Amino acid sequence: MTDRKAQLAANLAQVEERIVSSCVAAGRKREEVTLIVVTKTYPASDVRILHELGVRHVAENRDQDAAPKATACADLSLTWHFVGQLQTNKVRSVTGYADVVQSVDRAKLVTALSAAAVRGERELGCLIQVALDAESGERGERGGVAPDGVEELAAAIGEAPGLRLDGLMTVAPLAGEYAGRQRAAFDRLMEISSRLRAGHPAANMVSAGMSGDLEDAVAAGATHVRVGTAVLGVRPRLG
Ligand SMILES: *Cc1c(COP(=O)(O)O)cnc(C)c1O
């Protein structure tokens, strides 16, 4: 085993242990939580090692980095999640490799993703990114729609050819009433998810929790956690 593989294996084992303990504490089954490894800023060779170690879900946040990486790993059976703020001029590229876009936060993006999915003859999973700290009608600093905008976006995705509404995603806010209160933030996301599922029963994915707060996300009921640093190490640059 190479040094890098041994390091990633050890880190993955630690993250797995944290997920298992959180599931036990919450009375949940381990299978209810999917680990997505956020590979942004790390090379395709790491993605390859992660695949060898059993990882099947990876996430990226910048198309410039993700597109070549996905191409280099096209032979691997991986589900690619796009989790970054997405400009409409990148949609066509992202639709070429992403299976799920977790950062859908405006109607214009829905239209663009739908057109690209139809053109590419694919079905694209969509999560609505919720900005828990955004005021009504506004978007979050790091993307996301205010909670009261979820229903309208859900309807748009539900009607858009080529798109499949899979659920919700959030990043715990750094400011506002939820700053430093991850558990409360994720509980709020679960409430919004319950309301969404009443009208869209298949939209049952809840993507929440990162390296620092995955326990809170599992406790609240998240189905997917997105972990970067705890698996790959501290990123060499901001991403
Ligand atoms: C980078 C990133 C993560 C992973 O964050 P870590 O703290 O490194 O685990 C999760 N979600 C999104 C949207 C990200 O951009």
The ligand as an SDF file (V2000), in Angstrom:
LIG
                    3D

 15 15  0  0  0  0  0  0  0  0999 V2000
  -15.9240   21.7660    0.7990 C   0  0  0  0  0  0  0  0  0  0  0  0
  -17.3230   21.4190    1.0400 C   0  0  0  0  0  0  0  0  0  0  0  0
  -17.6700   20.3830    1.9370 C   0  0  0  0  0  0  0  0  0  0  0  0
  -16.6440   19.6060    2.7470 C   0  0  0  0  0  0  0  0  0  0  0  0
  -16.1290   20.3960    3.7640 O   0  0  0  0  0  0  0  0  0  0  0  0
  -15.0730   19.8320    4.8260 P   0  0  0  0  0  0  0  0  0  0  0  0
  -15.1840   20.7550    5.9670 O   0  0  0  0  0  0  0  0  0  0  0  0
  -13.7450   19.8450    4.1610 O   0  0  0  0  0  0  0  0  0  0  0  0
  -15.5030   18.4420    5.1740 O   0  0  0  0  0  0  0  0  0  0  0  0
  -19.0140   20.0810    2.0730 C   0  0  0  0  0  0  0  0  0  0  0  0
  -19.9650   20.7470    1.3810 N   0  0  0  0  0  0  0  0  0  0  0  0
  -19.6730   21.7330    0.5200 C   0  0  0  0  0  0  0  0  0  0  0  0
  -20.7790   22.4220   -0.1890 C   0  0  0  0  0  0  0  0  0  0  0  0
  -18.3460   22.1060    0.3310 C   0  0  0  0  0  0  0  0  0  0  0  0
  -18.0670   23.1010   -0.5250 O   0  0  0  0  0  0  0  0  0  0  0  0
  1  2  1  0
  2  3  1  0
  2 14  2  0
  3  4  1  0
  3 10  2  0
  4  5  1  0
  5  6  1  0
  6  7  2  0
  6  8  1  0
  6  9  1  0
 10 11  1  0
 11 12  2  0
 12 13  1  0
 12 14  1  0
 14 15  1  0
M  END
$$$$
